[in-house]
Amino acid sequence: MATTRNKILITGASSGLGEEMARRFAAMGRDLALCARRVERLDELRVELMHQNPNITVSVRALDVTDHDAVGEVFSTLRDELGGLDRVIVNAGLGKGAKIGTGRAEANLQTARTNFVGALSQAEAALSIFREQKRGHLVFVSSISADRGLPGAKAAYSASKAAVASLGESLATELARTDIAVTTLLPGFIATDMSAKAGDSAALTATLDQGVTAMVDAIESETRRAALPGLKWRGIDAALRFLPNVLTDRMV
């Protein structure tokens, strides 16, 4: 049974999905620890959230999730400031990419470091805290692209998100009989600056409100795995996972 998680840490909270999730949880009266590279935007968001709900605590820290030592230090500091952590949302991500072998390897390597190695560092830091507490909720924001390797400039991105989804599955299985819950979200196209730059299909793109509502609902229910938002993306998820390549090649 899901429990109320009152102290929530969100990475990648300076824009997009992370920023909007912070607004939703603030409105629900949760204390927040927000991390991102752009600390000036976090400071602005903190003022907004505290004005929205003066009864909550909002702590912010600059964080590059590719700096493993910094991740552990920042998570521990924020835990101390909030008096504990009940939930960590591993949301920080990058959508850069180029066709592999075309001389732009750094874009692909940066995406892999941020999306997977960074997620692994966050999982290490979060579970160190949760194992000591013997409770907690770890949330990974993966992507529907984890279901099927995407071609061209999205290859490294989809591979990194597949690794995140696999990590979430591994930890959910390992911790199934404990008081540490693990959720993996696989969002489809949701209207953010990142999705606009990626050129996602407008016909398939949900609004930010629709997407984050579905994400927060899945997080609050502590679902183990959720493709979202809505039946459309659950259907696409099933198709990409189970249909033969001769059919799914046409979808990607």
N, C-alpha and C positions, 0 to 999 in steps of 0.2 A: 504494500500500500504506500502511495506517495505521501511524503511528509512536507510540511512547510519549511522551506529553506530561506532563512531570513538574512543571511550574510553571503552575498554573491559577488564573485570576482569575474569580470569579463575582459578578455583581451581583444585588441582590435576595436576598441570602443570609441574611437574618434570619428567614425563615419559609418555609413551604410547599416548593415544588419546589427553590428555591435552597438552603435549609437542608439538605434531605435529600440533594441532590447533593453538598454539601460533606462530609457524613458518608460517603458512598460513596467519594469520591475520597480522603478522609483514610485510610479503611480500606485503600485500595490503595497507600498510601505516597506520595501526591502532596503537594507543597508547595502551599499555598493562599493566595490573596489574596482576602479577602471584603469586600464593600461593601454598604451599605444605609443608609437614613436612620436606623434605630434602632441606633446603635452600641453601646448597653448590651446589646442582645440578641446582637450580634456578639461582644462580650467574653465573654459566657457560653458561646457556642458555641465560641469559641477554647479556653477552658479544657477543655470537654468533648472536643474533638478532640485536643488535646495529651495529655490523659489516655488517650484511646483509642490514640494512637500517638505516643509521646514523640520519635520520630525524625524527625518532619516539622516544617516551619516553617509557622506560620499567622500571617499579618499581616492586620489589619483596619483599615478606615477608614470613617468616615461619608461618605456620598455621596448627593446628590440628583441624579439623572441628567438633570434638566431644567436644571441649571446647567452649560452647555457648557464653560466654562473650568475648572470644578472637575473635570469628568470627565477632561480631559487631564492636569491636575496630579496627580490621585490615581492614575491608571493609571501615570504615569511614576514616581511615588514608590514604588508597590508593585512595579513592575518592578525598581527599584534594590534594594529590600529583599530580593526573592527571587533576585536575580541573573539576571533575565531573565523573560520570559513565553512559554510555549509554547502556551497556549490561553486564550482569553477567551470566557466564556459570557454572552451578553447576555440576562439573565433578568429584570431588574427590570421590573415591570409593574403596571398598575392596572386595576381592573374597574368603576370608577364609570360611571354613564351614566344618561341620561333620554331620553324621547322628544324628538326634535328639534323645536324650536319651542314648547316648553311652559314656557319661562321658566327653565330650569335649564341654560343654556348652559355655565356654568363647569364642571360635572361632566364634560361631554363634551370641553371644551377641555383640561381637566386630564388626562383619559385619553389624548387625542391627543398632548399634549406629552410625557407620560411614555412611552407605548408606542412611538410612532414617532420623534418628534424626539429623545427620550432615546436610543433605539436608534441613531439616526444619529450622535449625538455619541459614543456608545460605539464605533461602527464606525470613526469618524474617528480616535479615540485609539488603538484597538487596531491598526488597519492602519498608522498612523504608526510604531508599534513594529515590527510584523511586516515592513513594507517595508524598514526599516533593517536588521533581522536577516536578511531574505530567507527567512523561514520563520515558520510559526505556524498556528494553527487557530482560526478565528472561528466561533462557534456562536450562532445566533439562536433564541430560544424564541418562536415565533409561536403559532398556535392553529389548530385545525381550522376555526374560524369565519372564517379567512382565505379559505376556499374559496368562500364564498357570503355576500353581504351579509345580515346578520340584521336583522329589523325591530325597531321599538320601542326600548326602553331599551338594547339591545345594538348599535345601529347604529354608533355611534362606535367602540365596542370592536372590532367585526369589521372596520371600515374601517382602524383603526390596525394591526391584526394582518395584514391583507392587504398593507398598505404594508411591514411588516417582512418578510413572505414575499417580496415583490417585490424588496426590497433584497437579501435573501439570494440570490435567483436571479441578480440582476444581477452581484453580486460573485463568485458561483461561476463564472459564465461568463467574466468578465474574468480571473480568477486561475487558470483551469483548467490552464494550462500552466506554473504556477509551483509553488514549494514552500509556498504559502499555501493551506490548505484552508478551505472554507466549508461549513458544515452548517446547514440550516434544519429545526427540529423543529416539527411541528404536532400538539401534544397534543390529544386529545379530553378528555372529562370525567375528571378525576383528583381524588380526595378531598383538598381543601385548604380552608382557611378561606374563600378567595376563591370557590371553586366552591360552597361551602355558601351563601354570601350571594347568589350568582347564581341559586340555585334550580335547578341542573342536575339532570337526570333521574337518580334513584337507580339505576334499572335499567341505565343506560348508564355509570355512574361506576365507574372502576377504583379500587382501593385506592392509597394513596400508594406503597406498596411496589411494586405492579405497574407503576404509572406511571413511577416514577423508575428502576426496573430497566430498562424499555424505553428511557428517555431516555439513561441512561448507556451502554447497549449501542450505541445509534445513534451517540452521541458518540464512543465509543472506536473504532468501526469507521469513523468519519469519512464516514458516508453523506451524500450531497449533500442529500437531502430525505427526511424520514421522517414519515409520519402514524402515530400510535401512541396507546395500546399495543394490539398484537395485530391479528389479521385483521379484527376487527369495525370498528376505526377506519380501517383501510386501505380497507375496503369503503365506509364512510360517506364517506371522502375522495373516492373515485372517483365515487360517486353525486352528491355535491354539485358536483363539478367538471364532470361530463360529461352528466348527465341534463338534460332540458329543464326550464325553470322551472315549467311546469305541474305537474310532479311534485315538484320540490324545494321548491316553495312549501309543500307539505304537511308537509315534514320540519322546517321551521324555524318 
